[in-house]
């Protein structure tokens, strides 16, 4: 039960639930109830106004060195994404919560403000939803992996060139970056891919025809290749 009288002391809506409501992440059955609550609760109404004001400030600072993030529901669960002024820098669906994701961004960008900004990741959300629904085969989102090492950037740049529905072996990717003996290092670089799906490391498989590994479990790799119509790769024994 939530209070509708406006008395902040009786408000039982947590900050996290209010933020999900403001971000449009609340289940339909709960949305109307929360809307009525916000209208009558001084605390929640003030927080909502402050959030809108923060959004205006973020838009005014569009070109400042800020890392912006957003989360949304996906077939893999809650999807967390982040971007710099240069482009998308993080895609993750294996986070225990908001705090853990923000902490990971602070570790990666220790000298840059980390802010929640749904509007800044709107295109990312739309393109990922299009991909999962089978309506989008090529991402147009710019990607920023400029903080990574030269080798990993080379691996990810080449992986990004693999077309939708195609696969290549780790060894072939190593040859394409002119490091033919570095196929194990290629696998490690792909395993640490911070922008999975958009940079399709799932399209790189083992040389023996099996799927190879995938961060978080090969089941995700199967599902992504299934989106691209490549069930043939994992219907045989050992896949």
Buried (B, 14 or more C-beta within 10 A) or exposed (E): EBBBEBEEEEBEBEEEBBBBBBBEBBEEEBEEBBEEBBEBBEBBBEBBEEBEEEBEEBEEBEEEEBBBBBBBEBEBEBBBBBBBBEBBBBBBBBBEEBEEBBEBBBEBBEEBEBBBBBEBBEBBBEBBBEBBEEEBEEBEBEBBBEEBEEBBBBBBBBBBEBEBEEBBBBBBBBBBBEBEEBBEBBBEBBBBBBBBBBBBBBBBBBEEEBBBBBBBEBEBBBBBBEBBEBEEBBEEEEB
